[in-house]
Amino acid sequence: MSGERAAAARNNAEWCDLVCACHGLPGAFDADAWSVPLRSPPWYPDAVTLRPGVPADALLARIDPGPGASVKDSFADLDLRPYGFQVLFTADWIHRPAADRAAAPAAEVARPLTPVRTPDGLAAWAAVHGGGELFRPALLADPRVTVLARYAADGALTGGAVLNRGGPLTGVSNVFAVDGDATPIWAGIPAAAAGAALVGYESGADLAPALRAGFTTAGPLRVWVRD
């Protein structure tokens, strides 16, 4: 599972880099980590480790380590408590191998996930998601990114997700459902991703619908934050 975890971490770092770039915050990659030198947007880390055993001092030197700083500890092997950080949450990396487009249940075929293609559509999606200004229109112009929405028969937005392609993998993030049940969203993601190998991470009750959709866990991660 170590290879799957490293691949998932890399894909997630690429997504964080895309989001930061849309906010005018260029990031940097090397063998150890991805990082951004100025404070990242809300909900996004200032650094993501890409291998086990990254030295904490060297990692924190890449970012603004003051209050509000956050680090995605992709291999759950850092101890940032001596630097004033605490664990915000723990989660599991998840992986689903590439497969032919599986036939979804009939109920899901009737309400498939569809791409959001316009800035107005993205603004409406982001308002329901709760991210608001976090999601910039530049994301729609990037061929690696697909913002997905699910609509009810009356046209109301009922949920969605984001896909980001990097090499042979497609990352899944920002999965949400208005009624709190993300099972239909996860069920529709493999078909929306055209059968690509999928990676992401989830925690707590949010993990169960991903596992029902054919994902397996690939190892733990932690997110650290400094108050």
N, C-alpha and C positions, 0 to 999 in steps of 0.2 A: 504493500500500500504506500510505501514511501515515495515511489515515483509518481503515483496518482496525486498524493498530497502536494508534492513539489510543483506538479503541473497545474493543479488547482490554484495554488498560491500565486504562481506566475500569471495565470489568466486573471485572477482577481486584482493583482497589482496593475495589470494593463487597463482594467476597467477604472480603477482609482485614478490612474494617470490620465485617461480620457476625460473624466469628470473634472479633474483639477485643471487640465488644459483649457477646458471650456470656460473656466473662471480666471483665466490668465495666469495660472500657476504651473509653470513647466516643472515636471518631475525628472528624476534621474534614476537609471537602472545600473546595477553592476551585479557581480555574482552573489553578493551578500543580500542585497535588498533593493527595493524601490523606495524613494523618499522624495519629499517636497520640502524645500527649505523654509517656506513660510506656511502659516497656519492653513490647513486644508479646509474645504467647506464642511458644514455640519454633516455628521454621520459618516465622514470619511477620515481615514487615518492619515497621519503625517508620514508613516513608514510602514512597509510590509516586508517582513523577512522572507527570503527566497531559498534559504537553506538552513539546516540546523546549525547551532553553535555559533551564531553571529555574536561577536563581543558587544555587550551592552554599551560600553563607553563609545565605541566607534559608531554604533548605530545612532545614539542620541546626539553625537556631534554633527550628524547630517541634517538635523531638524531644529526647530525652535522648541526646546524642551521645557518651556515655561508652562504656567497654568493653562489647561485646555489641550495640551499636547496628547496625542494618542498614537499607539503603536499596535499593529496587527502582528501578533507573535504566532506565525503560521505553524510552528512546530511545538508550541506550548512548552518551550524550554528556556525562556528568559525569566530572570527575576529582576524586575524593575522597581521593587519596593525600596531598595536603598536610595533610589533616585527620586522618591516622592510619588511614584505611580501606584495605582491599585488596579486590580482586575475589574473591568467594567462588565464583561460577560465572557462565557466560554461557549464554544460551538463545535460542530463537527463538519469537516470538509465532506462533500458528497460527490459521487461520480456515477454516471450512467454510460455504459459503453455505446459505441455507435451501433445503429441498427436500422433496418428498413423502417420506413414509416409504419408504425403499428396502427392498426385500426382502432380508433377511440370508440368508447361506448356511444350508442346512438344519441344519447342526450348531449354528449359533448360535441358531436358532429354538427348538431343544430346550432350550437353556440361556440364556434371555434375562436381561437385567439387570432386577431388580425393586426397588422402593423399600423402604427400611428404615423401619418405621413406629413402632417402640416404643423406649423408652429401653434396655431390655435388648438389643434387637436392635442398637441403635447401639453399646452397650458391646462386644458381641461383634464387630461390624464393626471398631470402633476398635482392639480388641486384635489382630486379624489384620493390619490396616493398619499398626499400629505407633505410631499417634498417641495412643492411650490417652485420658487426661483432656483432651487438646486439644479433642476433639469433645464439646460439651455438649448435653444433651437439648433445650435451647432452639432448636437448629438445626432440629429436626424440626417445631417449631411455626411456623416461618417459611415462608410460602407461596412464597417465592422459592427455597427450597432443597429439593433432592431428593438424598438419599443413596441410591446404587444398590449393589446386591450381586449377585453371580453365584454360584450354588450348584451343586455337583455332584449327581449322582443320589442320593447318600447323604445329602444335606443339608449337606455340608461347604462352608463359605465358601471360594470359590476366587479371588475378586477383587472389585473394585468401583471406584467413582468418585463424585464429587460434581458435581452440576449447580447452578448459581445463575443465576436469571433476572434480567436487568436491561434493561428496555425491549425492543427487538427482538432482543436477543442473549441467548444462554445460555452461561455460562462452564462449562468443563470443568476439573476439578482433582482432585488426589489419586487419580489412576488407579494401580491396583496389581493385581498378579497373584501369587498364592502361588507358582506355579511359575516366575515370572520372565518369562513370555511374555504380554504385555498385548494381543496381537493380538485375541483374542476379546472383550476388554473394549472396546477401541476400535471394533471392528466392531459392537458392540451399542449404542453410545452414540447414534448418530443416531436410531434408532428409539425409544430411551428418551426422547429429547428431543423427540419428536413432529415431527421435521423442522425444528426451529428452526435459525436461523443460530447457529453455534457458534464460540467463541473459547477460547483458552487459551495455554499455552506449554509447551514441552518442550525437552530438550537431550540430546545424545549419542545413545546407543542407544535411549533412550525416545522419540525423535522419529520413528523409522522406522515403528512401527505406527500412529501418528497419520496419517502421510502415506499409508499404505496404505488407511486408512479414508476418504480423500477430503479431508483437510486440506491446505492449502498454507501456506507460511511467509509472514509479513507483516513481517519485520524483527527485528533483534536486540534483546536486553535484557541488562542486567548486574545482578547483586546484589552490593552492596558491604557489607562487615562490618568493624567495628572490633574488634580483639582486646582 
